[in-house]
């Protein structure tokens, strides 16, 4: 005969005292929060896959055709690598208010190499130089149409002292390397919430970069932030990652989390202070100009 179940965890079972409390685990922020996907990501992945497809047929051909096909595949792989770096360089160029054009037009070189690689593949099949040149040229043109040209002009450098802008560019490049080392270090801790917080701190630091690019005169005010303070944040992150990876001490994690909050707050305050100084200088310039115009008009009327 069937019997109704009435255990501890059933709806009709005992409630309260004998039941162990259950604590929900806090949700962990995804590690990709705050990150931007790479432009042309899908197309770039296709560029890396296409050369690998030639390996399916390259080794079943005569030696000469195999050598040409492998050379074409290697050339196409180099094109994909250059194109990806070109897209990243263009994104960094677009993000900055003041920037120099990339020293090497990687996307243009990538288009030339793509045309050469495709031409070699056609040559290995037909041994027709004219057909290889035509198809390779079309492939290079399509590559340029898909990914565009590299930035060919400097941006935001009109009327800016060249030497001063070079100093700003060098300082920001050095600071970007420090941020990259900081990102690599925090990944060793294997804590997605802290990784997200480090990314947020890096966004705050880059707002300071953009302010310096807009007004290089602020460099003296921000020199310690780009140097001593940022290097200290990196060193603290490296030491935390090594220590936390060994013992997972929650006290160590809490201290580092509070440290990150303080650093983010102080860098944000420095950026706001520079913006306030710029507004103050702007107001002073307007007031001085108005005063001069007023005195000039009085002189003319007199």
Secondary structure, 3 states (H helix, E strand, C coil): CCCCCCCCCCCCCCCCCCCCCCCCCCCCCCCCCCCCCCCCHHHHHHHHHHHHHCHHHHCCCCHHHHHHHHHHHHHHHHHHHHHHHHHHHHHHHHHCCCECCCCCCHHHHHHHHHHHHHHHHHHHHHCCHHHHHHHHHHHHHHHHHHHCCCCCCCECCCCCCHHHHHHHHHHHHHHHHHHHHHHHHHHCCCCHHHHHHHHHHHHHHHHHHHHHHHCHHHHHHHHHHHHHHHHHHHHHHHHHHHHHHHHCCHHHHHHHHHHHHHHHHHHHHHHHHHHHHHHHHHHHHHHHHHHHHHHHHHHHHC
